[in-house]
Amino acid sequence: MLSPEELRSRAGEFGWFHKIDLGQGVITPGQSTGPYLGPDLMPDMSGKSVLDIGAWDGYYSFQAERLGASRVTALDHYVWGVDLAARQAYWNECAARGELPDHGRDATDFWQPELPGKRPFEFAKEILGSKVEPMVADFATADLSSVGHFDVVLYLGVLYHMKEPLTCLERLRSVTDEVAVIETQAVAIDGLESQNLMQFFGGEFIGDYGNWFVPTMDALRQLALAAGFKRVEPVVSPPAAPPRSLVTNLRRALGRGPAIGPTTHPAFTYYRAVVHAFV
Ligand SMILES: C[S@@+](CC[C@H](N)C(=O)[O-])C[C@H]1O[C@@H](n2cnc3c(N)ncnc32)[C@H](O)[C@@H]1O
């Protein structure tokens, strides 16, 4: 068994997205500051089969296992294979030239078939003594019969990366036997609280050229229903509009602030929505 110092040192050899508690006081230095969705925002996973789509380092897969899931599959491919540093350098060049990137390069120039981005997941799995099974697949295009069916499916932080959100939610529905948890970047628009609207980012959003559509809560709900889910329960809804000072209103009108995401319009507030979508 590794000492805490050895464990910290080994974990430090990887680049992490998630902050994962490896035990002995060692938490992986993930860049994701959260807030992470705790068990209180998850459906009952005890005795359930769980698929975690877009698992990255596996935080939510390991959480599902801790919550008593009988079988957990961590599915990903993009960050496991793409050289994110090279892609970022290219994106920076594109930004400097005022051009949109060619996303086709992800599968060619930036693709690393040996999947180095999966190593942090494998390391955490080994240290945690986990039985979570990885599946390397692009969920947007994979043969769904090879993915299988799961009681609970996690679709966290993935929807806004999809160019075809409705099709992807239909695919999500088809692998879900009970409930899917959908977490996504979302927008609340003052005065249009109950409108089904999708904001399209053909270019960059929050420094990421891979973000495409950001829904309002109503659009998210309607998308899930249109995809075949029978009932959609909001779990994290738009934040109540905070009372704004004159300075805040002025900053928003000038396109400076708020804290989450860019201000494209003073009436827009970005937040992370969560729904449970039942079959
Ligand atoms: C913002 S991260 C979210 C990671 C994790 N689910 C979380 O919520 O912390 C998006 C993840 O989705 C994955 N992803 C993007 N497109 C995907 C696709 N078509 N199929 C499977 N995973 C995908 C990325 O590789 C990345 O791991």
Ligand as a Chemical Component Dictionary entry (heavy atoms), coordinates in Angstrom:
data_LIG
# 
_chem_comp.id                   LIG 
_chem_comp.type                 NON-POLYMER 
_chem_comp.pdbx_formal_charge   0 
_chem_comp.three_letter_code    LIG 
# 
loop_
_chem_comp_atom.comp_id 
_chem_comp_atom.atom_id 
_chem_comp_atom.alt_atom_id 
_chem_comp_atom.type_symbol 
_chem_comp_atom.charge 
_chem_comp_atom.model_Cartn_x 
_chem_comp_atom.model_Cartn_y 
_chem_comp_atom.model_Cartn_z 
_chem_comp_atom.pdbx_ordinal 
LIG C1  C1  C 0  -17.712 19.035 -19.191 1  
LIG S1  S1  S 1  -17.098 17.386 -19.188 2  
LIG C2  C2  C 0  -18.163 16.666 -17.958 3  
LIG C3  C3  C 0  -17.458 15.559 -17.191 4  
LIG C4  C4  C 0  -18.341 14.910 -16.110 5  
LIG N1  N1  N 0  -19.487 14.235 -16.684 6  
LIG C5  C5  C 0  -18.762 15.942 -15.105 7  
LIG O1  O1  O 0  -19.936 16.334 -15.124 8  
LIG O2  O2  O -1 -17.941 16.375 -14.303 9  
LIG C6  C6  C 0  -17.765 16.720 -20.697 10 
LIG C7  C7  C 0  -17.429 15.243 -20.889 11 
LIG O3  O3  O 0  -18.210 14.716 -21.951 12 
LIG C8  C8  C 0  -17.375 13.940 -22.776 13 
LIG N2  N2  N 0  -17.974 13.881 -24.103 14 
LIG C9  C9  C 0  -18.109 14.878 -24.998 15 
LIG N3  N3  N 0  -18.708 14.425 -26.101 16 
LIG C10 C10 C 0  -18.964 13.101 -25.899 17 
LIG C11 C11 C 0  -19.570 12.080 -26.676 18 
LIG N4  N4  N 0  -20.025 12.328 -27.889 19 
LIG N5  N5  N 0  -19.655 10.844 -26.143 20 
LIG C12 C12 C 0  -19.187 10.586 -24.907 21 
LIG N6  N6  N 0  -18.620 11.524 -24.120 22 
LIG C13 C13 C 0  -18.496 12.759 -24.616 23 
LIG C14 C14 C 0  -16.036 14.641 -22.724 24 
LIG O4  O4  O 0  -15.000 13.806 -23.180 25 
LIG C15 C15 C 0  -15.964 15.004 -21.252 26 
LIG O5  O5  O 0  -15.500 13.944 -20.478 27 
# 
loop_
_chem_comp_bond.comp_id 
_chem_comp_bond.atom_id_1 
_chem_comp_bond.atom_id_2 
_chem_comp_bond.value_order 
_chem_comp_bond.pdbx_ordinal 
LIG C1  S1  SING 1  
LIG S1  C2  SING 2  
LIG S1  C6  SING 3  
LIG C2  C3  SING 4  
LIG C3  C4  SING 5  
LIG C4  N1  SING 6  
LIG C4  C5  SING 7  
LIG C5  O1  DOUB 8  
LIG C5  O2  SING 9  
LIG C6  C7  SING 10 
LIG C7  O3  SING 11 
LIG C7  C15 SING 12 
LIG O3  C8  SING 13 
LIG C8  N2  SING 14 
LIG C8  C14 SING 15 
LIG N2  C9  SING 16 
LIG N2  C13 SING 17 
LIG C9  N3  DOUB 18 
LIG N3  C10 SING 19 
LIG C10 C11 SING 20 
LIG C10 C13 DOUB 21 
LIG C11 N4  SING 22 
LIG C11 N5  DOUB 23 
LIG N5  C12 SING 24 
LIG C12 N6  DOUB 25 
LIG N6  C13 SING 26 
LIG C14 O4  SING 27 
LIG C14 C15 SING 28 
LIG C15 O5  SING 29 
# 
